[in-house]
Structure formats: C-alpha cells, structure tokens
Amino acid sequence: MGLTDHPEFQPIIFCLFLMVYLVTVLGNLLIVWAVISDSHLHTPMYFFLTHLSFTDICLSTSTIPKMLVNILTQNQTIPFTGCLSQMFFILFFGAFENFLLAAMAYDRYVAICSPLRYTVIMNPCFCGLLMLLSLLISLMLALLHCLMILHLSFCPRPEISQFFCELAQILKIACSSTLINNILIYSVTFILGGVSMCEIIFSYTQIVSSVLRIPSSSGMYKIFSTCGSHLSVVSLFYGISFGVYLSALFAQSPRKIAVASVMYIVVPQMLNPFIYSLRNKDIKVSLRKLFARKSFL
C-alpha cells in the first residue's frame, strides 16, 4: 500500500527515497573501500565494521528499490514468492546486524579491559567464527519464519499496510490462526535480542568501570572516542526499533505505522557511515588519503 494514498506525493517520495538509497550505498561503500585499501585498518574492529556496512547496503536494497519500481510503474502488487523473498532478506540481514553490533561491543570490551591479550583473544580465527555463527543463526531464523508463513492461508487480494513485506503486517492479513507465528516472533526476539542487548550492556558497563579507574583525562577521552561511534550506532539501531514498536502498539492508523517503520528500516543504514566517518579519526584519515590519491592521479 506504500506510504500515502495521494498520487501528488509520489514523485516527492520517489526522489527522497532514491536520494536516501544512493547516499546509503555510496556512504557504506566508502567505508568498505577505506578499510580494504588501508592496511592500518585491518583489525578486528574494522573487520566487523566492513560487514556492518555491507549489511546496511543489503538491508536497504531489500526494500527501497522495489518501492521505487512500484512508484515508477504505478503498480503496487508483489507476487507471493517475491514477498516471501523480501521478508527473508529483511529478517536475515536485520538479525545479522543485531549480532554484528553485539560482536563489535565485545571487541571494544576486550580492547579496553584486556589490551595486552587483545590480539590473542580477537584473533582472525575467532573473528571468522563469530561471523560464521552469526550468519548461520540469522539464516536459520529467517528460514524458520518464512517456513511458518507457508503454513498460513490468506484471503483473496490481501493488502499489506506497508511499503515492504514486513512479517508483522503479513501475519495481520492471514485468514488462518497465527498464534504459533506470534509465539515464535516474541520468543526469538526475547531470547536472541535480549542476549545481544545484555552482552552490549555488560560490555559497556565493564568499559565504563575500567575508564573510571584511569587517572588521566586524556586517556579517558581517547577510550570514549573509540567507543563513541559504536555506541551511537547501537543507540540508533535499538532506540529507533523500540520506538517504532511502541508506536505500532498505540498508533491507530496503519499509514502512521508505515511511516514510522521508515525510521528503522531506512534511516539507520543511511546514518551509520556518517557516524563512523565523522567520529572515527582513523576512518577520516583513510578517506582523506583515498581522495588525495585519486585527485593526484
């Protein structure tokens, strides 16, 4: 159903989302390019960051291009297989980003609280294993939800009050019972989302505790500056998601829920590159070197 019923707003929405998508893709590609081209950034912290940037690109690509095509063709239909595929990729990359943020928090915890053992603990094998485990769990979660959707029956010509195939909205248009699906959603969110949040909170509690024991104010500032970017991204990701969830509970209009969902499925992916490039000194230096090298050539 998109974001609005008014045809006069469609060109504005198209231009706005096209610009957001281009900024998201180019910004995250710049982060990946900067990390790959600079050997000084080949560390676990930036290893996770490149995967986060790639995930942001994929998450935006799962939703925005289809919306742009719908506006251009004036056709808001989507086949069932296409809807299921879109939902799978959104669930997969959303879950993977959740695990990535938890892994990045653990990386900062080890770097600050156990600096002498950092290279031993965060070795390439362990980082690769974390990525593989996160990918497998995310894949299983997305597949599980999609397989559960296949057992539902839908009324003729169902209408999804969203601009993408969101799991919660798909369950609302089902004609059969969705009790098991809802139990699965809340269980997975509570267990895995809760574990990730607890790990992030624990990591930063230990980091703050270690920082407060440092007598030098310059040392404290340096540590907080290295964590500032990640903490901003975490706050953006979980804060907006929680806010949209609350708005969905109290909002009466499906359109308002659709507009609110833009804040968690589009905005964080666009802002993440700016947060890391503006707050991270190493990324800024690497980007300056890249642009200087290109201008010289």
N, C-alpha and C positions, 0 to 999 in steps of 0.2 A: 504493500500500500504506500510505501515511501514515507516522506516526512510531511507532505502537505497535499491537500486536495485542490489547491488553487494553481491553475496552469501558468499564471503570470509569474509565479515564484520559481518555476522550474529552471529557467535559464540562470537565475541567480544562484540557485542551489548547485547546478551543474558546474558553473565557474568556480564557486567556492570549494567544492569537493575536489575538482580537478587540481586546483592550486594546492590544497592540503595534501593530496596524494603525491604530487610532484615534489613538494617540499619534504615529505616523509621519506620517499625513496631516495632522493638526492642527498638529504642530510644523513641518513643511515649508511648510504654507500660511501660517503666521505669518511665516516668513522671507520668503516671496514677497510677502506683504502689506506687511511692514515696508519692504522695498526699493522697492516700487512707490509707496508713499504718501509716502516721504521723498525729496525732490529732492536732498538732500545725498548720497544713496546711489546716484545714477545715474552710476556709474563702471564701468569695465570689470571691476573685481574683483567687484562685486555683480551685474553683468550675468551673469557666469559662475555666481555663487552661486545666483541665481534658477533658472537652468537646471539646476543640480545638485539643488536642492530638488524641482523638478518631475520630474526623472528618478527621484529616490528614491521619490516618490509612485507613479509609473508602474510602477517595478520591483516595489514591494510589492503593487500592485494586480494585477500579472500572476500572483501566486502565492497570496497569503493568502485572498482572497475565495473562490476555487474550493475551497480546503481547508476553509474554514468551511462551505460548502454541502455538501460531502461528509460532514462530521460531522453536520450537521443532518438530512440526508436518509438517512443510513446507506447511501449509495450511493457506492462508490469508483471507479466507472467513468468514463471520459472518451472521447469519440469521437476517432478518429484526426485529424480536422480540428481539433478543439479542442486536442488535444495538440500538434499542429504549430503552431497559432497561439500557444499559450502559450510554446512553446520559442522561436518567432520573437521575441516581445516581450522575453523574458528576455535573449536574445542581443543584441538591438538596444539595449536600454537599458543592459545591462551594458557593452557596448563603448562606448556614448556616454559613460557615466560615466567610463570609463577615459580617454577623450580630454579630457573636461572637466577632470579633475584635472591632466592634463599642461598644458592651456591656462592653468589657474589658477597653476601653478608658473611658467610663462613670464611671466605677468602680474606676479607678485611679483619675479621676476628683473629685469625691465625697470624696475619702480618703485623698486627699491633700488639697482641697479647703474647705471642711466641715468635718474635722476629728472628731469633737465632735458629729456630727449627723450621722456618717458613719454607725454604727450598726443599727440605726433606719431606715435610707433610704435603705441601701443594706441588708435588712432582707431576710431570706430564702424564704419567700412567694414571694417577689418582684423578686428575682433572678430566682426562678422557673417559674414565669410568663413571664419573659424576654425570657427564654429558650423555653417555650411553644409557645409564639408568634413568635419567630424566626423560630421554626420548622414548624409551620403552614404556614407562609408566604413562606418559602423555598419550602415546599411541593406543595403549590398551583402554584408557579412559574414553578416548574419542570413539573407538570402535564399539565399546560397550554401550555407550549412549545411542549410537547410530543403530546398532542391532536391536536395541529395545524399541526404537521408533518403528522399526519394520514390523513389529507385532501389533501396532495400533492400526485402527481403521479411521478414515477421515470422511467427513461429509462432502457431498459434491461441491465443486468450485469453492474450496476454502480460501479465506482471505487472511493473510498474515499482517498484523498491525505493526509492521517494522519495515526498515529498508534493507534488511538482510534476514536470512533464515536463522533466527535465534531459537535455541532449544525451548526456552520457556514459552515463547509465542506459539511454537509448533504444537506443544502439549495442549495449549488452550483451544486449538481448533480440532482436536481429536474427538471422535464420537464415542470411542471406547474408553474404558477406565484407564486412568494414568497414575493410579496410586503407586504402583511399583516404580514407575519412572520418577515420580516426585521423591519417593523414599531414597532412590539411588542418587538423585541430584543432591539432596541435603546430606546424605551420608558421606558422599565423596567430597563435597565442599567442606564439611565439618572436619573430616579426618585429614585430608591432604592439605587443604587450605589452612586449617588450624595448625598442622605440623610445620608448614612453611613459615607462618606468622610467628609461632612460638620460637622457631630457630632464629629468625631475624631479630626478634625482641631480645632473646638470650644473648645473641652475638653483640648487639649494641649495648646491652646492659654491661657486659664484660668490658667492652671497649671504653665506655664512659668511666667505669671503675678504674681501669688502667690509666686513663688520661688524667683523672683527678689526682693520681699519685705522682704525676710529673711536675717537678718544681718550676721548670722553665715555661713561660707563657708562649714563647716562640715554638717550642716543641708541641705544646697543646694545640696551637693554631695549625701547625703543619699536619698533625694527625686528623683534626677535624676537617681540614680542607680535602684530605684524601678520601674521607668518608662522605663528604657533603653531597657529591654528585649522586652517589648510590642511594643515600638517604632521601634525597629529593625525588628520585625515580620511584622508590618504594612508596613514599607518601602519596605520590601522584597515582600510582597503579592501584593500591589498595584503598586509598581515600576516595577516589572517584568511583571505584567499583562498589564500595559500601554505600556511598551517597546515592548512586543510581538504584541500588537495591532498595533503599529506604523510600526513594521517590516512587518506585514501582508499587510499593505496598500501599502508599497513601494517595497516589495520583489517580484521578477518576478517568481521565482521557487517555486512550491508547496512544494518541499522537504525541502527548507530552512525554510518555514513556519512551517513544521512539526518538524524540529529540534529545532526551536525557541520555539515551544509550550512545549517542554520538560522543559523549564525554569520555566514555571508557573504551570504545572500540576504535576511535579515530584520533582523539586529541593526545593521549599519552605517547602514542607511536610517533607523532609529529614533533612533540616537545623533547623527547629523550635525547636526540642528537644535540639540540641546543643546550640542554642542561650539562651534558658531558663536555661539549666544546667550549662553553663559557666558563665552567667551574673547574675544569681539569687543565692544569698547566702543561702536562705532557702532551695532551691531545692538541692544545693550541700551538705548541712549538712544532709538533709534527706537521700540522696543517700548514703553518707558515712555510716550513721547508718545502712541502709539496708544491705550494703555489709559487714560491720563489723559483723552484727548479723548472716549473712549467713556463713561467714568464721569461726565464733566461733562455730556454730552448726556443 
